[in-house]
């Protein structure tokens, strides 16, 4: 089984959720659903319970301005998130508000966090210096040096199509230790495009307007080719990384999806 660590299942681009899940099962891909505010966290919870998978509940930095963190109580909630900092789109939420809401969620001292960091690495790492937890910085688009700092903190790095947009992203993947990588589609967004540097590393490219979890194999193929390793080695490592991060609750999902 492959794990897509980021699927925005509540997005309106998913016109037929049941069909999306069917494609996932046919491809042996387990999607983990993302909440970006209370409403989407609750909807993600409902979908996770319906389809025997997991979800995150949190407040995305772009929704920080008018949000209050309300926990979603479910044993399928595997981490708090999506939470973090995003300085690329400050028109939606100020820096101070983002920091405050981020810290509110970190102060809950959860076991795991699903993290967002865009154009905010210095402040992001400074805030994290006061905390210790399992976490993954998803949709990574930073530099090689930034990735090294994140790994030194003991966090995983999530790679999707946007991570492979330019040559710097390719260098990041080349330098990432295998045991630090998790993969994601961040669907329906972040598909590898033909204009991206990572496109040339995909052997079996599928043309779709929007992204879906079963297309995670494009990311896996690209990473294997960038790092010049057999794809089965990467798949085995990703499985180990996923179990290391998500634990027994993910293993339980594997068992249910094999039925």
N, C-alpha and C positions, 0 to 999 in steps of 0.2 A: 504493500500500500504506500502511496505517496500522500504527503500532507501539503495542502495549500494553506499556508498559515494566515492568509488574508483574503477574505471574500466579503465584499460589501453587499450582502444578499438583499438588503432592504432597499437598494437603489432601484429607481423606477425602470432602469434599463433591463432589469431581469423581469421580463414580461410573464414568463412561465417558470416559476421556481421548481415545480415538480419535474419539469423537463430538464432543467439544469442539474438537479440531483441525480436523475437517471443517467445523464451523460457522465457525471462524476463516478457513479457506480460501475458503469461500463468500462471506464478508464482506470478504475481502482485508485481514485483520488478522493481523499477525505478533505472537504473544505471546512475551515474554521471561520465563523461569522464574526463580523466586526460591528461593534456599537460605537457611535460617535457622539451620542447624547442619550438622555434617558429614553426617549421614544424609540430610537433605533436599537438601543441595547435591549429593551423589552421585546421588540420584534425579533431580534436576533436570538434571544432566549427561546421564544416560541418556536422558531424554525429549528433551533438546535435540539429541542425536545422532540419535535415532530420527526426529525430525520436522523436522530441518534448521532449527533456530533457535538461540538463544543463551540463556545462563543466568548467574546470579550465584552465587558461592560465598562464604559468610561466616557469622558468628555474630551473630544478632539480639540486641540488648541483654537481652531477657527470657530468653534462653538462656545468658547469660554465666556464671551461677553455677557450673555444672558442665561447662563446655565448654573445650576446647583447640582453637585454630585449626589445622586440618590442610588444606593446600592440595589442591584437586581439579585435577589436571593434565589440561587439555583445551583445545584451541584454540577451543572454543565458549564458554569462560568469558570473558565480556566485561568483567567488573568484580568487585571484591571487594564483598560485601554479601549480605545486608542487615546493615549494621552501624551503630552509633551509640549514642544515649542515649535512654532512656525512663523519665522520672521519674513517669509517671502510674500505673505498676504496679510499685512498688518491692518489693512482697511477693515478686516472682519473682527479683529480683536487686538487690543493694545498689548505691548510687551509686558507691562506690569500685571495686567489681568491674566494673561497666559501663564506667567510665572506663579501667580497666586493659586490658580485652579490646578496647575500641575502639582504644586506642593501639597495642596489639599488631598489629592489622590495618592501621592507618595506617602503622606503621613498615615495613611490607612495601613501601611506596612504589610501589604499583601505578599504572598509568596512569589507571584509572577506579575510582570508588567509587559504590555504590548506598547512600544514606544514610538513616538513620532519626533523627528528632528530635521528641520529644514532651514538652512541658512541661519542656524542658531547654535552651532556646535559649542562655542566657548561657554555661553550661559547654561546650556544643557548639561555639559560635563561638570560645571561648577555646582549646579543644583544636585546632581547625582552623587557628588563627593560626600554628601551627608547621609547616604542611604546604601544599603546592600540588599540585593534581591536577585532572583533570576529574571532576566529580561531579554527582549529582542528589539533592536532598533530596526524597524521595518522600512521598506522602500528606501534603502540607503542610497544616497546620491552625493555623498561627501568625498573627501580626498583619501589617498592612501594613508597619510599620517593620522587623519581623523579616525579612520577605521582601526588603526593600531591602538589608539587611545581607548576606543570603545571595547576592543577585545581585552585590553589590559584590565579594564574594569570588570571583566568576567561576563560580558554580554554577548549574545549572538547578533549576527547581522543578517537582515532579510534582504534577499536579492529578487528583484522583479524586472520587468522590461525597462522601466525608467532608470534603473540602476545601470543599464547597459546602453544608455543614450549616446554617450560620447567616449572618446578614447581614454579619458581619465577613469571612467567607470570600468573599462576593460582592464586597466592596470590595477584597480582596486581588487577585482575578482582574481587576477593572476596572483596577487600577493596575499589573499585571504587564506588562512589555515583551513583545511577542510572541516575540522571539527568546530569551526565558528559559524558555519553557513546554514541558514534555513532558507527555503524557497517559497515564493508567493506569486500570485497573479495580481493581487490587489484589484481583482475584477469588480466591476466592469471596466476599470481603468488600467493604465500601465502596460498595455500590450506592446511587445516589441514591434516597432514599425520599420518599414524598409529603409527609412532614412537614418535609422539608429546604427551606431557602430557595432552593436551586438548582432545585427541581422545576419551578417556574413558568417556567423558561427552556428546558425540554425540550419540543419539539413532538411528538416521536414516542416516547413513554414506553412501555416494555414491562414488564409486571408479572411479576417473577420473585422467588422466595424467596431464591435465592442469585445471585451475580453471575457473569458469564462474559465472556471477552475480547471476544467479538463485540459486546457491549453498550457498547463504548468510544465508539460514535457518540453515545450520550446525553451523555457528557462533552463531546465535541467540539461538539455542538449547543448545550449550555448555555454553554460558553465563548464561542462566536461570538455568541450572543444577549446575553450579559452585556456583552461588549465592543462590541456593535452593529457587527459587521463581517461581510462575506460569508463564508460557510462555506468557499468555495474558497480564499480568502485565508488563512484559518487552516490549512487542510489543506496548502497549499503551504509555509507557514512551519513547520509541524510536521515535514514531510518534511525540510526543510533542517536543522532543529534536530536531528533524529534522526541524520542523516548526519554532522553536525558533531560530535555526541557519540560515536556508536558507530563511525563510520568505515567502512572497506572491508568489514569482516566482516558488517556489516548489509547493505551493498549486495549481497554474495554471497548472503545469505539471500533478498533480494528476487528475485534471478535464479532461485534454486531454486524459490521459491514460485510463480513465474509459469509453471512447466512444467505 
